[in-house]
Amino acid sequence: MIGCACRVCQSSSPEDKRFRASIVVEHDDGTQVLVDTTPDLRSQALAHGVTRVDAVVYTHSHADHIFGLDELRRFISLRGGGTLGVHGDSHTIAELKRIFAYAFSAPAELGGGVPRLVPAVVEGPFEIGGTAWTPVPILHGRRTIHGYRIGTFAYLTDCSGIPEPSSSLLEGLDLLVIGALRERAHPTHFSLPEAIAAARRTGARRTLFTHMCHDLGHAETNARLPEGMALAYDGLSVTLPGASS
């Protein structure tokens, strides 16, 4: 937090130095899918060696999940030019096209000066590079947004509730990544106790928590979490055998 002198903000532990929530999913064939374009995208890519993005999937259109969109022009350049597909629900795609209109209507002669994006509205399961992605409707306050399931992995950031119809989409998980903002209740995010309870209901073999604020120090929080659960941290890489990594 800017201007904060709390023990987590002043911590020397690298696990307490957090960019905004985002992941890269690498398919078995090497396809790399970026989930959300945070305002930190350039710094995240430089810090963790992300040099390839073959598609982008959005969870929702809040500022902390979309405002790095312009950085996609560099990834398009690294692919040799052309366009890049971006996936999201109808509300998110409409917001992206409103805020970043130039990226969806850029003439070809502008080349790498702007990202040239091709929108794809997510209305149900879809494929990227032959790998199936299943949207998981979740609540973010009063708004319904998307989490996603890929194989035995599910990613549910910015979650404050899991509607009953979505519960069946979260069965048989090897790994669940779910948002856990802080200890205290919040109107649009799970608290840590709520996220633990939600993870238990899914029966996931392993759970990692993400989108934490500075209320949760890495080491001390992990020391009291149930077995099979931990806070995620920037740069963490997990491989799931027989599925996307």
Order of alpha helices (4+ residues) and beta strands (2+ residues): beta-beta-alpha-beta-alpha-alpha-beta-alpha-alpha-beta-beta-beta-beta-beta-alpha-beta-alpha-beta-alpha-beta
